């Protein structure tokens, strides 16, 4: 696949990696930035988790629900 035509699972995984790297840098700063970093890592990585979960959905409705959560 070309870089513009990657699977959603690959793109969300790469996004999560970028979020983790960003949060490592943010955690070096004191104060509110650390608090924001913790929330960012939770929300940034949950996108990929929901997309992965949708891949093994039990029904079409379950599939759509997981992707809507990721959205």
Secondary structure as the mmCIF struct_conf table of DSSP 4:
data_model
#
loop_
_struct_conf.conf_type_id
_struct_conf.id
_struct_conf.beg_label_comp_id
_struct_conf.beg_label_asym_id
_struct_conf.beg_label_seq_id
_struct_conf.end_label_comp_id
_struct_conf.end_label_asym_id
_struct_conf.end_label_seq_id
HELX_RH_3T_P HELX_RH_3T_P1 UNK A 3 UNK A 5
HELX_RH_AL_P HELX_RH_AL_P1 UNK A 8 UNK A 26
TURN_TY1_P TURN_TY1_P1 UNK A 27 UNK A 28
BEND BEND1 UNK A 29 UNK A 29
TURN_TY1_P TURN_TY1_P2 UNK A 31 UNK A 31
HELX_RH_AL_P HELX_RH_AL_P2 UNK A 32 UNK A 54
TURN_TY1_P TURN_TY1_P3 UNK A 55 UNK A 56
BEND BEND2 UNK A 58 UNK A 59
HELX_RH_AL_P HELX_RH_AL_P3 UNK A 60 UNK A 70
#
